[in-house]
Amino acid sequence: MEAIKHRTQISLEDWQYQILLDLSRKTRKSLSALIREMITEKFAPAGVAENDPVYSIVGIGSSGRKHTARDHDAVLYGKKK
């Protein structure tokens, strides 16, 4: 069962709106979904975000490297040139 959502209206500065709009297009998520995710990441009580089903995939693979989580960009995209 989905939690009750409350509708609200906010005013954003142009640069804030543009950043969210760009991210929305890249991720194919609504502005509302992005803002909800950001609020959850910033303010969720300990343990709430970790209960998200996406965390069930953490640790299912092995890269064979010691610091993959910390250095994930280098692992995924290679070292910066």
MDAnalysis code that builds the backbone (N, CA, C; Angstrom):
import MDAnalysis as mda
import numpy as np

u = mda.Universe.empty(243, n_residues=81, atom_resindex=np.repeat(np.arange(81), 3), trajectory=True)
u.add_TopologyAttr("name", ["N", "CA", "C"] * 81)
u.add_TopologyAttr("resid", np.arange(1, 82))
u.add_TopologyAttr("resname", ["MET", "GLU", "ALA", "ILE", "LYS", "HIS", "ARG", "THR", "GLN", "ILE", "SER", "LEU", "GLU", "ASP", "TRP", "GLN", "TYR", "GLN", "ILE", "LEU", "LEU", "ASP", "LEU", "SER", "ARG", "LYS", "THR", "ARG", "LYS", "SER", "LEU", "SER", "ALA", "LEU", "ILE", "ARG", "GLU", "MET", "ILE", "THR", "GLU", "LYS", "PHE", "ALA", "PRO", "ALA", "GLY", "VAL", "ALA", "GLU", "ASN", "ASP", "PRO", "VAL", "TYR", "SER", "ILE", "VAL", "GLY", "ILE", "GLY", "SER", "SER", "GLY", "ARG", "LYS", "HIS", "THR", "ALA", "ARG", "ASP", "HIS", "ASP", "ALA", "VAL", "LEU", "TYR", "GLY", "LYS", "LYS", "LYS"])
u.atoms.positions = np.array([
    [0.840, -1.176, 0.000],
    [0.000, 0.000, 0.000],
    [0.886, 1.240, 0.000],
    [0.596, 2.160, -0.901],
    [1.407, 3.369, -1.024],
    [1.034, 4.376, 0.058],
    [2.058, 5.074, 0.558],
    [1.842, 6.084, 1.586],
    [1.055, 7.256, 1.014],
    [0.337, 7.937, 1.879],
    [-0.408, 9.131, 1.472],
    [0.592, 10.223, 1.103],
    [0.326, 10.892, -0.003],
    [1.180, 11.998, -0.428],
    [0.390, 13.287, -0.307],
    [1.059, 14.334, 0.103],
    [0.439, 15.644, 0.245],
    [0.909, 16.543, -0.884],
    [-0.026, 17.208, -1.517],
    [0.309, 18.120, -2.604],
    [0.717, 19.463, -2.011],
    [1.803, 20.012, -2.539],
    [2.262, 21.319, -2.099],
    [2.818, 22.071, -3.284],
    [3.053, 23.330, -3.099],
    [3.604, 24.160, -4.172],
    [4.827, 24.884, -3.619],
    [5.913, 24.914, -4.412],
    [7.111, 25.627, -3.987],
    [7.553, 26.576, -5.093],
    [8.280, 27.586, -4.696],
    [8.872, 28.514, -5.659],
    [10.369, 28.254, -5.705],
    [10.897, 28.115, -6.899],
    [12.317, 27.846, -7.085],
    [12.964, 28.992, -7.838],
    [14.214, 29.214, -7.545],
    [14.974, 30.150, -8.361],
    [15.215, 29.478, -9.709],
    [15.458, 30.285, -10.726],
    [15.608, 29.741, -12.076],
    [16.698, 28.676, -12.143],
    [17.838, 28.916, -11.513],
    [18.936, 27.949, -11.581],
    [18.552, 26.633, -10.905],
    [17.763, 26.702, -9.837],
    [17.327, 25.488, -9.155],
    [16.384, 24.685, -10.053],
    [15.460, 25.400, -10.677],
    [14.516, 24.766, -11.585],
    [15.232, 24.119, -12.765],
    [16.210, 24.813, -13.334],
    [16.948, 24.282, -14.478],
    [17.714, 23.013, -14.120],
    [18.331, 23.005, -12.936],
    [19.061, 21.808, -12.496],
    [18.103, 20.633, -12.364],
    [16.963, 20.865, -11.712],
    [15.987, 19.789, -11.553],
    [15.419, 19.339, -12.896],
    [15.155, 20.281, -13.782],
    [14.622, 19.943, -15.092],
    [15.615, 19.096, -15.889],
    [16.882, 19.470, -15.865],
    [17.913, 18.690, -16.560],
    [18.011, 17.277, -15.974],
    [18.020, 17.190, -14.660],
    [18.105, 15.888, -13.998],
    [16.864, 15.054, -14.297],
    [15.718, 15.703, -14.340],
    [14.471, 15.015, -14.655],
    [14.527, 14.395, -16.047],
    [15.044, 15.131, -16.991],
    [15.150, 14.613, -18.362],
    [16.142, 13.455, -18.444],
    [17.272, 13.590, -17.734],
    [18.296, 12.544, -17.770],
    [17.821, 11.254, -17.116],
    [17.110, 11.381, -15.998],
    [16.702, 10.202, -15.232],
    [15.309, 9.706, -15.599],
    [14.593, 10.532, -16.403],
    [13.213, 10.215, -16.787],
    [12.315, 10.068, -15.561],
    [12.577, 10.920, -14.573],
    [11.752, 10.968, -13.366],
    [11.081, 12.328, -13.307],
    [9.946, 12.383, -12.653],
    [9.245, 13.656, -12.509],
    [9.989, 14.561, -11.538],
    [9.715, 15.861, -11.632],
    [10.308, 16.802, -10.681],
    [9.897, 16.433, -9.259],
    [8.641, 16.050, -9.090],
    [8.156, 15.660, -7.764],
    [8.922, 14.470, -7.210],
    [9.157, 13.468, -8.053],
    [9.890, 12.281, -7.607],
    [11.313, 12.647, -7.201],
    [11.948, 13.508, -7.982],
    [13.310, 13.925, -7.651],
    [13.362, 14.664, -6.318],
    [12.429, 15.572, -6.116],
    [12.409, 16.341, -4.874],
    [12.129, 15.425, -3.689],
    [11.189, 14.472, -3.840],
    [10.928, 13.507, -2.754],
    [12.181, 12.705, -2.424],
    [12.904, 12.234, -3.457],
    [14.134, 11.471, -3.225],
    [15.169, 12.303, -2.485],
    [15.324, 13.562, -2.889],
    [16.315, 14.431, -2.245],
    [15.965, 14.688, -0.781],
    [14.687, 14.892, -0.500],
    [14.263, 15.098, 0.883],
    [14.500, 13.832, 1.696],
    [14.197, 12.684, 1.128],
    [14.417, 11.416, 1.833],
    [15.889, 11.213, 2.141],
    [16.753, 11.453, 1.138],
    [18.191, 11.289, 1.345],
    [18.711, 12.210, 2.443],
    [18.190, 13.417, 2.495],
    [18.684, 14.417, 3.443],
    [18.112, 14.248, 4.845],
    [16.828, 13.878, 4.950],
    [16.160, 13.952, 6.240],
    [15.575, 12.649, 6.777],
    [15.636, 11.556, 6.033],
    [15.023, 10.313, 6.509],
    [15.702, 9.842, 7.782],
    [14.904, 9.401, 8.762],
    [15.499, 8.851, 9.980],
    [16.377, 7.648, 9.643],
    [17.366, 7.402, 10.451],
    [18.280, 6.274, 10.210],
    [17.478, 4.997, 10.014],
    [17.839, 4.270, 8.981],
    [17.191, 2.991, 8.718],
    [16.039, 3.064, 7.733],
    [15.435, 4.239, 7.530],
    [14.299, 4.336, 6.622],
    [14.745, 4.131, 5.183],
    [15.753, 4.873, 4.753],
    [16.222, 4.748, 3.366],
    [16.777, 3.355, 3.107],
    [17.424, 2.758, 4.107],
    [18.001, 1.431, 3.922],
    [16.932, 0.364, 3.729],
    [15.685, 0.643, 4.107],
    [14.602, -0.317, 3.920],
    [14.061, -0.297, 2.498],
    [14.572, 0.594, 1.673],
    [14.171, 0.666, 0.285],
    [14.591, -0.627, -0.411],
    [13.724, -1.228, -1.210],
    [14.056, -2.489, -1.874],
    [15.312, -2.436, -2.739],
    [15.684, -1.250, -3.218],
    [16.876, -1.159, -4.056],
    [18.119, -1.619, -3.306],
    [18.136, -1.476, -1.993],
    [19.293, -1.880, -1.215],
    [19.474, -3.409, -1.177],
    [18.472, -4.156, -1.632],
    [18.602, -5.609, -1.644],
    [19.658, -6.087, -2.635],
    [20.064, -5.240, -3.579],
    [21.075, -5.649, -4.555],
    [22.496, -5.349, -4.093],
    [22.624, -4.623, -2.986],
    [23.953, -4.282, -2.493],
    [24.710, -5.558, -2.145],
    [25.901, -5.665, -2.677],
    [26.766, -6.793, -2.356],
    [26.540, -8.043, -3.177],
    [25.696, -8.008, -4.206],
    [25.433, -9.236, -4.962],
    [26.531, -9.570, -5.964],
    [27.401, -8.623, -6.203],
    [28.479, -8.872, -7.155],
    [29.830, -8.612, -6.528],
    [30.857, -9.080, -7.183],
    [32.202, -8.856, -6.680],
    [33.083, -8.375, -7.820],
    [33.790, -7.282, -7.580],
    [34.676, -6.755, -8.609],
    [36.082, -7.315, -8.464],
    [36.342, -7.888, -7.301],
    [37.689, -8.358, -7.032],
    [38.608, -7.245, -6.569],
    [38.054, -6.067, -6.397],
    [38.831, -4.919, -5.937],
    [38.408, -4.569, -4.519],
    [39.344, -4.033, -3.756],
    [39.091, -3.766, -2.343],
    [38.206, -2.542, -2.116],
    [38.344, -1.503, -2.923],
    [37.652, -0.241, -2.653],
    [36.677, 0.148, -3.764],
    [35.950, -0.815, -4.307],
    [35.036, -0.537, -5.408],
    [33.968, 0.472, -5.007],
    [33.392, 0.334, -3.836],
    [32.333, 1.250, -3.410],
    [32.864, 2.683, -3.329],
    [34.014, 2.853, -2.755],
    [34.583, 4.191, -2.596],
    [35.034, 4.769, -3.924],
    [35.655, 3.938, -4.763],
    [36.234, 4.402, -6.025],
    [35.407, 3.950, -7.226],
    [34.090, 3.938, -7.069],
    [33.227, 3.390, -8.109],
    [33.368, 4.084, -9.460],
    [33.581, 5.397, -9.485],
    [33.730, 6.083, -10.773],
    [34.953, 5.579, -11.535],
    [36.070, 5.410, -10.834],
    [37.274, 4.903, -11.481],
    [37.061, 3.474, -11.981],
    [36.347, 2.667, -11.206],
    [36.079, 1.286, -11.602],
    [35.173, 1.235, -12.830],
    [34.148, 2.076, -12.817],
    [33.179, 2.048, -13.913],
    [33.674, 2.745, -15.174],
    [34.354, 3.886, -15.002],
    [34.686, 4.707, -16.153],
    [36.179, 4.797, -16.447],
    [37.001, 4.213, -15.608],
    [38.442, 4.301, -15.788],
    [39.003, 5.558, -15.146],
    [40.295, 5.643, -15.084],
    [40.944, 6.795, -14.477],
    [40.798, 8.012, -15.362],
    [40.739, 9.189, -14.721],
    [40.662, 10.436, -15.477],
    [41.955, 10.649, -16.225],
    [41.834, 11.198, -17.413],
    [43.013, 11.433, -18.238],
    [43.512, 12.828, -18.059],
])
